[in-house]
Amino acid sequence: MVDRNPWLTFISHAVLILGVAIVAFPLYLAFIASTHTADVIVQSPMPLLPGAHMWENYKEALLGSGKLGSNTNVVQMMWVSFCVAMIITVGKIAISLLSAFAIVYFRFPFKMLCFWAIFLTLMLPVEVRILPTYKVVAELGMLNSYAGLTLPLIASATATFLFRQFFLSVPDELVEAARIDGASAMRFFKDILVPLSKTSIAALFVIQFIYGWNQYLWPLLMTTSEDMYPVVIGIKRMLAGGEASVDWNIVMATAILAMLPPTAVVMLMQKWFVKGLVDTEK
C-alpha cells in the first residue's frame, strides 16, 4: 500500500493545477478575444473578462464576411476538414487492419521484408517525400479534390505495427478453433479479429482524427480553390491580409470553433481511448 503523504499530495495537485493553467490560459484568452471587437482587443492591456459581442463575432465567423482574405465561411471549411479527417481516419484503420492481418496470418515470400519496408517509412520525414508526392498527385489531376487531400496520407506504418503486435497476442487456439469450424480467412478477420480490436481501433480513431483535422502543410500545397480550404488553412488565410488590419476577434472565434470537433471526439471516446492504450485483456 502506498502511504498518503499530505505534502506530496499537495505538491502533486499544485503541479497539476499549474500545468492545467499554463495550457488553458491561452485558450481562455482566445475565447475572451472572440467576445470583443477588434479595436478593444488591440488595446493594452487586453480585457480579461468576456465582452458583449460574442454572438455577433461567431455569427460573422460562421457565415463569412469576405473581409478576411476568403469568402468561404467557417461552416464550409469545417465540413472540408471533417471529411478529410474522417476519410484519413477510416482509411488508415482499414488499410492497417488488412495489412497487419496479412503479415501475421498469411505466408508469402519476403513477408518480413515487406513488414520492415512498411516500418522503415516511419524514419522518412514527410518533408522528404512531399514534393515527389505532390508531383504525382498533380499529374493525376487530383489538386483541389478530396482524393488529393486524403489518399497520399491514408497509409499508416504506426497503425500497421500496433495491429500486428495485437494480432500476434491472439491465442493460436482461437485460430485453430475458427479453422475447425470452417471459417474462411476473411470471416475470421471480420467476426473475431475486428471485434477483439475494437479498443485499439477506438484509440487509433481519436489519434488519427486529430491528425487529419490538424493537417496544414499538405492542404497548403494541394488547395488553391477556396471551396477546398480546410479550417486550418482558412485561419491562415484570415491572417494573410497584407497591410490591412486583422479582425482578431473573428480569427479567434474561428480558432475556437475549429477546436470543437476534435475536442468532442476526445470527450466522447475518452473511455475507449484510454482502454485501447492500457487494456491488456485478450
C-alpha positions in Angstrom: 0.0 0.0 0.0 1.3 3.5 -0.9 1.5 5.8 2.1 -0.5 9.0 1.7 1.7 12.0 2.5 -0.3 15.2 2.8 2.7 17.3 1.5 3.2 15.1 -1.5 -0.5 15.2 -2.3 -0.5 19.0 -2.1 2.6 19.3 -4.3 1.3 16.9 -6.9 -2.1 18.7 -7.0 -0.3 22.1 -7.2 1.9 20.9 -10.1 -1.2 19.5 -11.9 -3.2 22.8 -11.4 -0.2 24.8 -12.6 0.1 22.6 -15.7 -3.6 23.0 -16.5 -3.4 26.7 -16.0 -0.5 27.0 -18.4 -2.3 25.0 -21.1 -5.7 26.6 -20.6 -4.8 30.3 -20.2 -4.1 30.8 -24.0 -7.4 29.1 -24.8 -9.1 31.4 -22.3 -7.5 34.5 -23.9 -8.6 33.2 -27.4 -12.2 32.9 -26.1 -12.1 36.3 -24.4 -10.8 37.9 -27.7 -13.6 36.2 -29.6 -16.2 38.1 -27.5 -14.8 41.7 -28.0 -14.5 44.0 -31.0 -11.2 44.2 -32.9 -10.5 47.7 -31.5 -10.8 46.5 -27.9 -8.5 43.5 -28.4 -5.6 45.6 -29.6 -5.7 47.9 -26.6 -3.2 47.5 -23.8 -3.9 45.8 -21.5 -6.4 43.5 -23.2 -9.6 42.8 -21.2 -9.7 39.5 -19.3 -13.4 39.3 -19.0 -15.9 38.3 -21.7 -17.4 41.1 -23.9 -20.8 41.7 -25.3 -20.1 40.9 -28.9 -19.8 37.1 -28.7 -22.8 36.2 -30.8 -22.0 38.8 -33.4 -18.5 37.6 -33.8 -19.4 33.9 -34.0 -22.2 34.6 -36.5 -19.8 36.6 -38.7 -17.2 33.8 -38.5 -19.7 31.1 -39.3 -21.4 32.9 -42.2 -18.4 34.6 -43.6 -17.9 38.3 -44.2 -15.5 38.4 -47.2 -13.1 40.7 -45.2 -10.7 38.1 -44.1 -8.9 37.0 -47.3 -11.6 34.4 -48.1 -15.3 34.5 -48.9 -15.7 30.9 -47.7 -17.4 30.6 -44.3 -16.3 28.6 -41.4 -19.1 26.0 -41.8 -17.8 25.1 -45.3 -14.1 25.0 -44.1 -15.1 22.8 -41.1 -17.0 20.5 -43.4 -13.9 20.0 -45.6 -11.8 19.4 -42.5 -14.3 16.9 -41.2 -14.5 15.0 -44.5 -10.7 14.9 -44.8 -10.2 13.8 -41.2 -12.8 11.0 -41.5 -11.5 9.7 -44.8 -7.9 9.7 -43.5 -9.0 8.0 -40.2 -11.2 5.3 -41.7 -8.8 4.7 -44.5 -5.8 4.4 -42.2 -7.6 2.0 -39.8 -9.0 -0.2 -42.6 -5.7 -0.5 -44.6 -3.7 -1.1 -41.4 -6.0 -3.8 -40.2 -5.8 -5.6 -43.5 -2.0 -5.2 -43.9 -1.4 -6.4 -40.3 -3.8 -9.4 -40.8 -1.9 -10.4 -44.0 1.5 -10.1 -42.3 0.6 -12.1 -39.3 -1.7 -14.8 -40.7 -0.6 -15.4 -44.3 2.6 -17.0 -45.6 4.1 -15.4 -48.7 7.7 -14.8 -49.9 9.6 -11.9 -48.3 6.8 -11.4 -45.7 9.2 -9.9 -43.0 10.9 -7.8 -45.7 7.5 -6.3 -46.6 6.8 -5.6 -42.9 10.2 -3.9 -42.3 9.8 -1.9 -45.5 6.5 -0.6 -44.1 8.0 0.1 -40.7 11.1 1.9 -42.1 8.8 4.5 -43.7 8.5 5.9 -40.1 12.1 7.1 -40.4 11.4 9.0 -43.6 10.2 12.6 -42.8 7.1 13.8 -44.6 9.1 16.8 -45.9 11.5 14.5 -47.8 8.7 12.9 -49.9 6.2 15.7 -50.1 7.4 17.2 -53.4 7.5 13.9 -55.3 4.1 13.1 -53.9 2.8 16.5 -54.9 4.1 15.9 -58.5 2.4 12.6 -58.7 -0.9 14.0 -57.4 -0.8 17.0 -59.7 -0.1 14.8 -62.8 -3.1 12.7 -61.8 -5.3 15.8 -61.8 -6.2 15.5 -58.1 -5.5 19.0 -57.0 -8.3 20.7 -55.1 -10.1 17.4 -54.5 -10.8 15.2 -51.5 -8.8 12.4 -53.2 -5.8 14.6 -53.4 -6.1 15.7 -49.8 -6.5 12.3 -48.4 -5.1 9.4 -50.5 -1.4 10.4 -50.0 -1.9 10.4 -46.2 -4.1 7.3 -45.9 -1.4 4.7 -45.2 0.0 4.4 -41.6 3.0 2.3 -40.6 2.4 3.1 -37.0 -1.2 1.7 -37.0 0.0 -1.4 -39.0 2.7 -2.0 -36.4 0.2 -1.7 -33.5 -2.3 -4.0 -35.0 0.4 -6.5 -35.9 1.5 -6.6 -32.3 -2.0 -7.1 -31.1 -2.7 -9.9 -33.6 0.4 -11.7 -32.5 -1.0 -11.8 -29.0 -4.2 -13.6 -30.1 -4.0 -17.2 -28.9 -3.3 -19.8 -31.5 -6.1 -21.9 -30.1 -8.6 -19.3 -31.3 -7.2 -19.5 -34.8 -7.4 -23.3 -34.7 -11.0 -23.3 -33.4 -12.0 -21.0 -36.2 -10.3 -23.2 -38.8 -12.0 -26.3 -37.4 -15.4 -24.5 -37.5 -14.8 -23.9 -41.2 -14.4 -20.2 -41.0 -12.7 -18.6 -44.0 -9.8 -16.2 -43.6 -12.0 -13.1 -44.1 -14.7 -14.4 -41.8 -12.1 -15.0 -39.1 -10.9 -11.4 -39.7 -14.4 -9.9 -39.7 -16.1 -11.9 -36.9 -13.2 -12.4 -34.5 -10.2 -10.2 -35.0 -12.0 -6.9 -35.7 -14.3 -7.2 -32.6 -11.3 -8.1 -30.5 -9.5 -5.0 -31.8 -12.3 -2.5 -31.1 -10.5 -0.8 -28.2 -7.3 -0.4 -30.3 -9.4 0.9 -33.2 -11.1 3.4 -30.9 -7.7 4.7 -29.6 -6.4 5.0 -33.2 -9.6 6.7 -34.3 -9.0 9.5 -31.9 -5.4 9.9 -32.7 -5.9 9.8 -36.5 -8.9 12.0 -36.5 -6.9 14.8 -34.7 -4.0 14.1 -37.1 -6.3 14.5 -40.1 -8.1 17.5 -38.7 -4.9 19.4 -38.0 -3.3 18.9 -41.4 -1.7 22.1 -42.6 1.4 21.6 -44.9 -0.2 19.1 -47.3 -3.5 21.0 -47.8 -1.5 24.2 -48.2 0.2 22.7 -51.3 -2.9 20.9 -52.5 -5.6 23.6 -52.4 -5.9 26.7 -54.5 -9.7 26.9 -54.5 -11.4 28.5 -51.5 -14.1 25.8 -51.6 -11.5 23.2 -50.6 -9.8 25.1 -47.8 -9.8 23.1 -44.5 -10.3 25.2 -41.4 -6.6 25.4 -40.5 -5.8 26.9 -43.9 -8.8 29.2 -43.6 -7.4 30.6 -40.4 -4.0 31.2 -42.1 -5.8 32.9 -44.9 -7.5 35.2 -42.5 -4.2 36.4 -41.2 -2.8 37.0 -44.7 -4.3 40.4 -45.2 -1.2 42.3 -46.3 -1.3 45.8 -44.9 -4.9 45.6 -44.0 -5.8 45.3 -40.3 -6.6 41.8 -39.0 -10.0 41.3 -37.4 -8.6 39.3 -34.5 -12.0 38.8 -32.9 -13.2 36.8 -35.9 -9.9 35.0 -36.2 -10.2 33.9 -32.5 -13.8 32.9 -32.9 -12.8 30.7 -35.9 -10.0 29.2 -33.9 -12.4 28.3 -31.0 -14.9 26.8 -33.5 -12.1 24.8 -35.1 -11.2 23.2 -31.7 -14.7 22.0 -31.0 -14.9 18.8 -33.3 -11.6 17.2 -32.1 -12.5 18.2 -28.6 -15.9 16.5 -28.9 -14.2 13.3 -30.4 -11.8 13.1 -27.5 -14.5 13.7 -24.9 -17.0 11.2 -26.4 -14.4 8.5 -26.9 -12.2 9.1 -23.9 -13.2 5.9 -22.2 -12.4 3.8 -25.3 -9.3 5.8 -26.0 -7.8 5.1 -22.5 -8.9 1.5 -22.6 -7.3 1.0 -26.0 -4.0 2.3 -24.7 -3.8 0.4 -21.4 -6.1 -2.6 -21.7 -4.1 -5.9 -21.9 -7.0 -8.3 -21.7 -7.4 -10.6 -24.7 
